[in-house]
């Protein structure tokens, strides 16, 4: 598993332990009240973390859109947007985890609880580390 920063590494461990995809967004970069999960529009651009340029989506992907800014913040469940990624300057984070067939509510709750535990243990009051 690649090392990103302390916060991302903490929730990635929770994700690996529970097999639940977890996304995280910088709260200064999104309007959490206007997030919507929907199917992508064919040809819609998405610029994910680590991508040199946006991809053109096919229209079958599940995406998370910030309807306030009209930007995609994730192609769920595998890639978050470069625009809303968690960095060393991030002060607030929104975590997202969704149930899918084969993942029951108990497993989702475990993913949530482990994320809280690990992020609290490794990040509270401490700066990010690269």
Residue, then its C-alpha position, 0 to 999 in steps of 0.5 A: x500500500x503506498x504511503x500518502x500522508x498520515x490521515x490518508x494512510x490511517x483510513x486506507x488501513x481501515x479500508x483494507x481491514x474491512x474491504x469497504x472503499x472509503x473516500x475523503x474530501x477536504x471540506x474547504x474544497x467542497x460543499x458537503x450539503x450539495x454532494x450527490x451520487x449519480x451515474x456519469x454523463x458520457x464524455x464528462x471530464x474527471x481529473x483524478x488524483x495523480x492524473x496529468x489530465x482529465x479523463x472522459x467518462x463513458x457514462x457507466x461510472x458512478x460519480x459523486x458531484x458537488x452540485x454547488x460547484x458542478x464539479x465531480x469529486x469522485x468516481x466511486x469507489x476507486x478515485x477521488x478528484x485532485x480538486x478536493x483531495x486531502x493534503x497537508x493544508x487540510x483542516x477538515x475532512x468528510x469521509x464517505x463510505x457506501x454499502x454495495x452488494x455483499x457489504x452489510x451494515x455491520x461492516x459499514x459501521x466497522x469501517x466507520x468506527x475503525x476510520x474514527x479510531x485510526x484517524x483519531x489515534x494517528x492524526x489528532x493534534x498532530x501535523x500530517x507527515x509525508 
